[in-house]
Amino acid sequence: MSNPVTRIAVIAAGALLLLAPSAQAQNLNLLCSATIDWCELMKNKFEAETGIKTAMTRRSSGESYAQLRAESANPKIDVWWAGTGDPHLQAAAEGLTEVYKSPALAKLQPWANKVAEASGNRTVGIYLGALGYAYNDKMLASKKLAAPKCWSDLTDPKYKDEVQMPDPNSSGTAYTMLATLVQLMGEEKAFTFMKAMHKNVNQYTKSGVAPSQAVGRGETLIGISFMHDLIVPKLSGFPVTLVAPCEGTGYEIGSMSIIKGARNMTEAKRFYEFALRPDIQSLAPSVKAYQIPSHVDAKVSAESIKASDVKLIDYDQVKYGSPAVRKALLTRWSNEISGAPR
């Protein structure tokens, strides 16, 4: 017989092995900046297909960037999926994201590759969506107001307390609007415009999607958001009319980034490739996400707002996604607009 002490030691070691986590355990920490339904679709589909346990957190683009920056010394997120491209580019410029060149790049739209090239392959485009606004038809009729058609209409005193838009400090949608107006008008005229429009704003929402929901429910006459969000209440039967502003408008390139120092790098790259597949991108309309997908073979919903239907400006993703320009515009907006009297 073997020594009793030795036997006890072997048994104890075996018990510890049983209690210890498997070396083969696979996990992914996903930060998602799309709508909650789309985030959950991606999480559940990826888990079901790969068996990789996925912890998903939903935050707006601005909040997501702030989290990654705060956690940069000890990253808790592996991959950041969706949200406007500007904060993804800012994160890339600050070295918060990992260089990764997907084999799928050759099959992505030129605008998706442009983002990848601009970031040194630290981010990539996954969808495109134009900025605009919508008004509630019933409210417009009851108030006997003329329908707005341009950005300039939103400063008219007749729309006092009738406009809702997101806060650019938390919302990538609103930062896209801020950058769009600066590119359309020049910085000084853009801030003069926003000061005038501020008198008509009833609320600056935390989320970019919120104004599209509010205009559908009749909680605000006019809601500013991306047109793929604004079309959702319309398709749900609410009395909503979409407006592509007559002066022209900007757009977002929703993006995806792997986090520098990710704890689950192999799983992060696997999700990255999963999210670029055309069959996965084609699922978006099933959760009322009507953006234009980045893979050339992905299906585009008949309900999607096409770029050819909107007067798009030549939006400078690189300049307005840079840390210095973004910080300067947000600081000025906070100082001059958000707290100003109405």
DRENVEXZA-95903 format. One record per residue (C-alpha): residue number from 1; residue in one letter; x, y, z. Coordinates in steps of 0.05 Angstrom, whole numbers, plus 5000, padded with zeros to 4 digits. Each point is the difference from the previous one (the first is absolute). Layout:
BEGIN
r k=NUM, r=A, xx=X, yy=Y, zz=Z
...
//
This chain:
BEGIN
r k=1, r=M, xx=5000, yy=5000, zz=5000
r k=2, r=S, xx=5023, yy=5071, zz=4986
r k=3, r=N, xx=5014, yy=5050, zz=5055
r k=4, r=P, xx=4934, yy=5029, zz=5029
r k=5, r=V, xx=5028, yy=5070, zz=4998
r k=6, r=T, xx=5017, yy=4993, zz=4926
r k=7, r=R, xx=4930, yy=4974, zz=4985
r k=8, r=I, xx=4969, yy=5060, zz=5036
r k=9, r=A, xx=5043, yy=5047, zz=4960
r k=10, r=V, xx=4980, yy=4968, zz=4934
r k=11, r=I, xx=4926, yy=5002, zz=5018
r k=12, r=A, xx=5006, yy=5073, zz=5020
r k=13, r=A, xx=5035, yy=5018, zz=4936
r k=14, r=G, xx=4946, yy=4965, zz=4959
r k=15, r=A, xx=4946, yy=5038, zz=5037
r k=16, r=L, xx=5034, yy=5066, zz=4985
r k=17, r=L, xx=5003, yy=4983, zz=4926
r k=18, r=L, xx=4925, yy=4986, zz=5000
r k=19, r=L, xx=4986, yy=5066, zz=5035
r k=20, r=A, xx=5046, yy=5041, zz=4955
r k=21, r=P, xx=4972, yy=5032, zz=4937
r k=22, r=S, xx=5014, yy=4962, zz=4936
r k=23, r=A, xx=5061, yy=5022, zz=4961
r k=24, r=Q, xx=4955, yy=4993, zz=4938
r k=25, r=A, xx=4946, yy=5047, zz=5026
r k=26, r=Q, xx=4983, yy=5053, zz=4948
r k=27, r=N, xx=4969, yy=5067, zz=5017
r k=28, r=L, xx=4989, yy=5067, zz=4967
r k=29, r=N, xx=4985, yy=5068, zz=5029
r k=30, r=L, xx=4961, yy=5040, zz=4949
r k=31, r=L, xx=4986, yy=5074, zz=5003
r k=32, r=C, xx=4941, yy=5017, zz=4953
r k=33, r=S, xx=4978, yy=5069, zz=4976
r k=34, r=A, xx=4941, yy=4979, zz=4956
r k=35, r=T, xx=4927, yy=4994, zz=5022
r k=36, r=I, xx=4990, yy=4949, zz=5056
r k=37, r=D, xx=4962, yy=4952, zz=4954
r k=38, r=W, xx=5057, yy=4999, zz=4950
r k=39, r=C, xx=5051, yy=4992, zz=5056
r k=40, r=E, xx=4963, yy=4941, zz=5028
r k=41, r=L, xx=4992, yy=4969, zz=4931
r k=42, r=M, xx=5076, yy=5003, zz=4989
r k=43, r=K, xx=5015, yy=4973, zz=5069
r k=44, r=N, xx=4951, yy=4942, zz=4996
r k=45, r=K, xx=5017, yy=4981, zz=4929
r k=46, r=F, xx=5075, yy=5000, zz=5014
r k=47, r=E, xx=4991, yy=4959, zz=5064
r k=48, r=A, xx=4955, yy=4949, zz=4965
r k=49, r=E, xx=5048, yy=4992, zz=4941
r k=50, r=T, xx=5066, yy=4997, zz=5037
r k=51, r=G, xx=4984, yy=4979, zz=5071
r k=52, r=I, xx=5040, yy=5060, zz=5025
r k=53, r=K, xx=4968, yy=5029, zz=5062
r k=54, r=T, xx=4988, yy=5074, zz=4985
r k=55, r=A, xx=4989, yy=5055, zz=5051
r k=56, r=M, xx=4969, yy=5059, zz=4964
r k=57, r=T, xx=4995, yy=5072, zz=5025
r k=58, r=R, xx=4959, yy=5051, zz=4961
r k=59, r=R, xx=5024, yy=5073, zz=5001
r k=60, r=S, xx=4995, yy=5060, zz=4954
r k=61, r=S, xx=5061, yy=5017, zz=4958
r k=62, r=G, xx=5024, yy=5056, zz=5044
r k=63, r=E, xx=4990, yy=4959, zz=5064
r k=64, r=S, xx=5037, yy=4941, zz=4968
r k=65, r=Y, xx=5060, yy=5042, zz=4982
r k=66, r=A, xx=5001, yy=5030, zz=5070
r k=67, r=Q, xx=4999, yy=4930, zz=5031
r k=68, r=L, xx=5057, yy=4974, zz=4956
r k=69, r=R, xx=5042, yy=5061, zz=5017
r k=70, r=A, xx=4986, yy=4992, zz=5074
r k=71, r=E, xx=5019, yy=4926, zz=4998
r k=72, r=S, xx=5060, yy=5006, zz=4954
r k=73, r=A, xx=5050, yy=4978, zz=5054
r k=74, r=N, xx=4958, yy=4938, zz=5014
r k=75, r=P, xx=4952, yy=4986, zz=4942
r k=76, r=K, xx=4937, yy=4962, zz=5017
r k=77, r=I, xx=4971, yy=5001, zz=4929
r k=78, r=D, xx=5025, yy=4957, zz=4942
r k=79, r=V, xx=4963, yy=5029, zz=4941
r k=80, r=W, xx=4959, yy=5063, zz=4988
r k=81, r=W, xx=4946, yy=4989, zz=4948
r k=82, r=A, xx=4958, yy=5054, zz=4966
r k=83, r=G, xx=4991, yy=5074, zz=5016
r k=84, r=T, xx=5022, yy=5060, zz=4959
r k=85, r=G, xx=5069, yy=4997, zz=4969
r k=86, r=D, xx=5026, yy=5065, zz=5030
r k=87, r=P, xx=5012, yy=4974, zz=5071
r k=88, r=H, xx=5028, yy=4935, zz=4971
r k=89, r=L, xx=5051, yy=5042, zz=4961
r k=90, r=Q, xx=5015, yy=5040, zz=5062
r k=91, r=A, xx=5012, yy=4936, zz=5040
r k=92, r=A, xx=5045, yy=4976, zz=4943
r k=93, r=A, xx=5040, yy=5065, zz=5000
r k=94, r=E, xx=5010, yy=4993, zz=5076
r k=95, r=G, xx=5025, yy=4929, zz=4993
r k=96, r=L, xx=4941, yy=4970, zz=5037
r k=97, r=T, xx=4985, yy=4949, zz=4946
r k=98, r=E, xx=5039, yy=4943, zz=4967
r k=99, r=V, xx=5027, yy=4998, zz=4930
r k=100, r=Y, xx=4964, yy=4944, zz=4962
r k=101, r=K, xx=4993, yy=4991, zz=4925
r k=102, r=S, xx=4942, yy=4955, zz=4983
r k=103, r=P, xx=5002, yy=4954, zz=4939
r k=104, r=A, xx=4930, yy=5026, zz=4986
r k=105, r=L, xx=5024, yy=5071, zz=4983
r k=106, r=A, xx=5002, yy=4983, zz=4926
r k=107, r=K, xx=4924, yy=4988, zz=5001
r k=108, r=L, xx=4981, yy=5063, zz=5038
r k=109, r=Q, xx=4973, yy=5065, zz=4972
r k=110, r=P, xx=5051, yy=5055, zz=4984
r k=111, r=W, xx=4975, yy=5043, zz=5058
r k=112, r=A, xx=5011, yy=4942, zz=5049
r k=113, r=N, xx=5072, yy=4992, zz=4975
r k=114, r=K, xx=5011, yy=5075, zz=5004
r k=115, r=V, xx=4988, yy=4998, zz=5074
r k=116, r=A, xx=5047, yy=4940, zz=5008
r k=117, r=E, xx=5055, yy=5035, zz=4961
r k=118, r=A, xx=4991, yy=5066, zz=5038
r k=119, r=S, xx=5007, yy=4964, zz=5067
r k=120, r=G, xx=5060, yy=4958, zz=4980
r k=121, r=N, xx=4953, yy=4939, zz=5002
r k=122, r=R, xx=4980, yy=5013, zz=5072
r k=123, r=T, xx=4926, yy=5005, zz=4981
r k=124, r=V, xx=4956, yy=4981, zz=4941
r k=125, r=G, xx=4933, yy=5023, zz=4971
r k=126, r=I, xx=4941, yy=4953, zz=5011
r k=127, r=Y, xx=4941, yy=5044, zz=4977
r k=128, r=L, xx=4982, yy=5068, zz=4973
r k=129, r=G, xx=4942, yy=5046, zz=5019
r k=130, r=A, xx=4979, yy=5071, zz=4981
r k=131, r=L, xx=4982, yy=5054, zz=5050
r k=132, r=G, xx=4932, yy=5035, zz=4997
r k=133, r=Y, xx=4938, yy=5015, zz=5039
r k=134, r=A, xx=4926, yy=4983, zz=5001
r k=135, r=Y, xx=4936, yy=5035, zz=5021
r k=136, r=N, xx=4935, yy=4974, zz=5027
r k=137, r=D, xx=4945, yy=5012, zz=4948
r k=138, r=K, xx=4942, yy=5003, zz=5050
r k=139, r=M, xx=5036, yy=5050, zz=5046
r k=140, r=L, xx=5019, yy=5043, zz=4940
r k=141, r=A, xx=4928, yy=5002, zz=4977
r k=142, r=S, xx=4972, yy=5014, zz=5069
r k=143, r=K, xx=5049, yy=5058, zz=5010
r k=144, r=K, xx=4986, yy=5025, zz=4929
r k=145, r=L, xx=5074, yy=5006, zz=4985
r k=146, r=A, xx=5036, yy=4995, zz=4933
r k=147, r=A, xx=5043, yy=4938, zz=4990
r k=148, r=P, xx=5075, yy=5011, zz=5009
r k=149, r=K, xx=5044, yy=4981, zz=4941
r k=150, r=C, xx=5070, yy=5026, zz=5018
r k=151, r=W, xx=5047, yy=5006, zz=5058
r k=152, r=S, xx=4988, yy=5075, zz=4999
r k=153, r=D, xx=4926, yy=4989, zz=5014
r k=154, r=L, xx=5016, yy=4973, zz=5069
r k=155, r=T, xx=5020, yy=5070, zz=5025
r k=156, r=D, xx=4931, yy=5029, zz=4984
r k=157, r=P, xx=4967, yy=5026, zz=5065
r k=158, r=K, xx=4935, yy=4966, zz=4980
r k=159, r=Y, xx=5034, yy=4934, zz=5019
r k=160, r=K, xx=5017, yy=5022, zz=5071
r k=161, r=D, xx=5003, yy=4940, zz=5047
r k=162, r=E, xx=4982, yy=4955, zz=4941
r k=163, r=V, xx=5069, yy=4971, zz=4983
r k=164, r=Q, xx=5036, yy=4942, zz=5034
r k=165, r=M, xx=5071, yy=4978, zz=4986
r k=166, r=P, xx=5054, yy=4959, zz=5036
r k=167, r=D, xx=5057, yy=5028, zz=5042
r k=168, r=P, xx=5066, yy=4996, zz=4960
r k=169, r=N, xx=5039, yy=4985, zz=5064
r k=170, r=S, xx=4965, yy=4933, zz=5007
r k=171, r=S, xx=4972, yy=4987, zz=4931
r k=172, r=G, xx=5040, yy=4985, zz=4936
r k=173, r=T, xx=4937, yy=5020, zz=4961
r k=174, r=A, xx=5002, yy=5070, zz=5028
r k=175, r=Y, xx=5075, yy=5007, zz=4990
r k=176, r=T, xx=4989, yy=4982, zz=4927
r k=177, r=M, xx=4949, yy=5056, zz=4997
r k=178, r=L, xx=5048, yy=5049, zz=5032
r k=179, r=A, xx=5056, yy=4981, zz=4952
r k=180, r=T, xx=4952, yy=5001, zz=4941
r k=181, r=L, xx=4977, yy=5071, zz=5015
r k=182, r=V, xx=5072, yy=5024, zz=5008
r k=183, r=Q, xx=5017, yy=4970, zz=4932
r k=184, r=L, xx=4938, yy=5029, zz=4967
r k=185, r=M, xx=5003, yy=5070, zz=5029
r k=186, r=G, xx=5069, yy=5012, zz=5029
r k=187, r=E, xx=5011, yy=4998, zz=5075
r k=188, r=E, xx=4977, yy=5070, zz=5019
r k=189, r=K, xx=4935, yy=4997, zz=4960
r k=190, r=A, xx=4987, yy=4930, zz=5025
r k=191, r=F, xx=5004, yy=5022, zz=5072
r k=192, r=T, xx=4957, yy=5061, zz=4985
r k=193, r=F, xx=4949, yy=4952, zz=4970
r k=194, r=M, xx=5002, yy=4953, zz=5060
r k=195, r=K, xx=4991, yy=5058, zz=5049
r k=196, r=A, xx=4937, yy=5020, zz=4962
r k=197, r=M, xx=4975, yy=4928, zz=4996
r k=198, r=H, xx=5014, yy=4991, zz=5074
r k=199, r=K, xx=4940, yy=5045, zz=5015
r k=200, r=N, xx=4956, yy=4949, zz=4965
r k=201, r=V, xx=5029, yy=4937, zz=5033
r k=202, r=N, xx=4956, yy=4968, zz=5053
r k=203, r=Q, xx=5051, yy=4947, zz=5020
r k=204, r=Y, xx=5071, yy=4976, zz=4985
r k=205, r=T, xx=4994, yy=4925, zz=5008
r k=206, r=K, xx=5055, yy=4953, zz=5023
r k=207, r=S, xx=4987, yy=4951, zz=4943
r k=208, r=G, xx=5001, yy=5014, zz=4925
r k=209, r=V, xx=4940, yy=4955, zz=4989
r k=210, r=A, xx=4955, yy=5034, zz=5052
r k=211, r=P, xx=4976, yy=5059, zz=4956
r k=212, r=S, xx=4976, yy=4951, zz=4946
r k=213, r=Q, xx=4959, yy=4964, zz=5052
r k=214, r=A, xx=4973, yy=5064, zz=5030
r k=215, r=V, xx=4977, yy=5029, zz=4933
r k=216, r=G, xx=4963, yy=4935, zz=4985
r k=217, r=R, xx=4964, yy=5002, zz=5067
r k=218, r=G, xx=4981, yy=5073, zz=4992
r k=219, r=E, xx=5044, yy=5023, zz=5057
r k=220, r=T, xx=5036, yy=5050, zz=4955
r k=221, r=L, xx=4981, yy=5030, zz=4934
r k=222, r=I, xx=5070, yy=4993, zz=4969
r k=223, r=G, xx=5053, yy=4949, zz=5016
r k=224, r=I, xx=5071, yy=5001, zz=4974
r k=225, r=S, xx=5034, yy=4933, zz=4990
r k=226, r=F, xx=5028, yy=4953, zz=4948
r k=227, r=M, xx=4949, yy=4985, zz=4946
r k=228, r=H, xx=5005, yy=4925, zz=5011
r k=229, r=D, xx=4975, yy=5012, zz=5071
r k=230, r=L, xx=4947, yy=5051, zz=4978
r k=231, r=I, xx=4969, yy=4951, zz=4951
r k=232, r=V, xx=4985, yy=4949, zz=5055
r k=233, r=P, xx=4939, yy=5037, zz=5029
r k=234, r=K, xx=4975, yy=5014, zz=4930
r k=235, r=L, xx=5003, yy=4926, zz=4982
r k=236, r=S, xx=4964, yy=4985, zz=5065
r k=237, r=G, xx=4941, yy=5042, zz=4978
r k=238, r=F, xx=5014, yy=5065, zz=5036
r k=239, r=P, xx=4984, yy=5066, zz=4963
r k=240, r=V, xx=5072, yy=5019, zz=4985
r k=241, r=T, xx=5031, yy=5035, zz=4939
r k=242, r=L, xx=5075, yy=4996, zz=4989
r k=243, r=V, xx=5040, yy=5060, zz=4977
r k=244, r=A, xx=5067, yy=4999, zz=4964
r k=245, r=P, xx=5021, yy=5073, zz=5012
r k=246, r=C, xx=5002, yy=5042, zz=4937
r k=247, r=E, xx=5070, yy=5028, zz=5013
r k=248, r=G, xx=5029, yy=4930, zz=5003
r k=249, r=T, xx=5018, yy=4955, zz=5058
r k=250, r=G, xx=5054, yy=4958, zz=5030
r k=251, r=Y, xx=5003, yy=4926, zz=5014
r k=252, r=E, xx=5030, yy=4949, zz=5047
r k=253, r=I, xx=5043, yy=4941, zz=4984
r k=254, r=G, xx=4983, yy=4953, zz=5057
r k=255, r=S, xx=5064, yy=4965, zz=5019
r k=256, r=M, xx=5032, yy=4942, zz=5039
r k=257, r=S, xx=5065, yy=4997, zz=5039
r k=258, r=I, xx=5039, yy=4949, zz=5039
r k=259, r=I, xx=5025, yy=5028, zz=5066
r k=260, r=K, xx=5074, yy=5007, zz=5013
r k=261, r=G, xx=5020, yy=4950, zz=5054
r k=262, r=A, xx=4936, yy=4960, zz=4993
r k=263, r=R, xx=4999, yy=4940, zz=5047
r k=264, r=N, xx=4966, yy=4956, zz=4949
r k=265, r=M, xx=5036, yy=5019, zz=4936
r k=266, r=T, xx=4986, yy=4935, zz=4962
r k=267, r=E, xx=4926, yy=5005, zz=5014
r k=268, r=A, xx=5000, yy=5075, zz=4983
r k=269, r=K, xx=5029, yy=4985, zz=4931
r k=270, r=R, xx=4949, yy=4945, zz=4990
r k=271, r=F, xx=4943, yy=5048, zz=5016
r k=272, r=Y, xx=5031, yy=5051, zz=4953
r k=273, r=E, xx=4998, yy=4952, zz=4942
r k=274, r=F, xx=4930, yy=4977, zz=5020
r k=275, r=A, xx=4974, yy=5071, zz=4999
r k=276, r=L, xx=5028, yy=5014, zz=4930
r k=277, r=R, xx=4966, yy=4940, zz=4968
r k=278, r=P, xx=4945, yy=5017, zz=4950
r k=279, r=D, xx=4950, yy=4951, zz=5030
r k=280, r=I, xx=5009, yy=5031, zz=5069
r k=281, r=Q, xx=4994, yy=5071, zz=4974
r k=282, r=S, xx=4938, yy=4980, zz=4961
r k=283, r=L, xx=4964, yy=4984, zz=5066
r k=284, r=A, xx=4997, yy=5074, zz=5021
r k=285, r=P, xx=4931, yy=5016, zz=4971
r k=286, r=S, xx=4971, yy=4943, zz=5042
r k=287, r=V, xx=5011, yy=5045, zz=5061
r k=288, r=K, xx=4979, yy=5064, zz=4964
r k=289, r=A, xx=5071, yy=5022, zz=4985
r k=290, r=Y, xx=4999, yy=5030, zz=4930
r k=291, r=Q, xx=5071, yy=5025, zz=4990
r k=292, r=I, xx=5038, yy=4985, zz=4936
r k=293, r=P, xx=5046, yy=4940, zz=5015
r k=294, r=S, xx=5074, yy=5003, zz=4984
r k=295, r=H, xx=5008, yy=4931, zz=4967
r k=296, r=V, xx=4985, yy=5005, zz=4925
r k=297, r=D, xx=4963, yy=4933, zz=5002
r k=298, r=A, xx=4955, yy=5018, zz=5059
r k=299, r=K, xx=4926, yy=5013, zz=4985
r k=300, r=V, xx=4976, yy=5071, zz=5003
r k=301, r=S, xx=4930, yy=5008, zz=5026
r k=302, r=A, xx=4948, yy=5031, zz=4954
r k=303, r=E, xx=4984, yy=5046, zz=5058
r k=304, r=S, xx=5070, yy=5027, zz=5007
r k=305, r=I, xx=5014, yy=5073, zz=4983
r k=306, r=K, xx=5048, yy=4997, zz=4941
r k=307, r=A, xx=5058, yy=5048, zz=4993
r k=308, r=S, xx=4972, yy=5019, zz=4931
r k=309, r=D, xx=4936, yy=5025, zz=5033
r k=310, r=V, xx=5036, yy=5050, zz=5045
r k=311, r=K, xx=5045, yy=5060, zz=4985
r k=312, r=L, xx=5062, yy=4978, zz=5037
r k=313, r=I, xx=5058, yy=5046, zz=5015
r k=314, r=D, xx=5072, yy=4977, zz=4992
r k=315, r=Y, xx=5005, yy=4984, zz=5074
r k=316, r=D, xx=5072, yy=5001, zz=5024
r k=317, r=Q, xx=5003, yy=4939, zz=5045
r k=318, r=V, xx=5074, yy=5007, zz=5014
r k=319, r=K, xx=5000, yy=5074, zz=5022
r k=320, r=Y, xx=4936, yy=4997, zz=5041
r k=321, r=G, xx=5019, yy=4933, zz=5030
r k=322, r=S, xx=5067, yy=5028, zz=5025
r k=323, r=P, xx=5008, yy=5010, zz=5075
r k=324, r=A, xx=5018, yy=5074, zz=4995
r k=325, r=V, xx=4943, yy=5021, zz=4955
r k=326, r=R, xx=4949, yy=4958, zz=5036
r k=327, r=K, xx=5020, yy=5026, zz=5069
r k=328, r=A, xx=5000, yy=5072, zz=4976
r k=329, r=L, xx=4931, yy=4996, zz=4970
r k=330, r=L, xx=4970, yy=4964, zz=5060
r k=331, r=T, xx=5031, yy=5049, zz=5048
r k=332, r=R, xx=4974, yy=5059, zz=4961
r k=333, r=W, xx=4930, yy=4969, zz=4996
r k=334, r=S, xx=4999, yy=4988, zz=5075
r k=335, r=N, xx=5024, yy=5070, zz=5015
r k=336, r=E, xx=4956, yy=5038, zz=4951
r k=337, r=I, xx=4938, yy=4959, zz=4986
r k=338, r=S, xx=4978, yy=4949, zz=5051
r k=339, r=G, xx=4996, yy=5046, zz=5060
r k=340, r=A, xx=4977, yy=5062, zz=4963
r k=341, r=P, xx=4932, yy=5031, zz=5020
r k=342, r=R, xx=4941, yy=4987, zz=4954
//
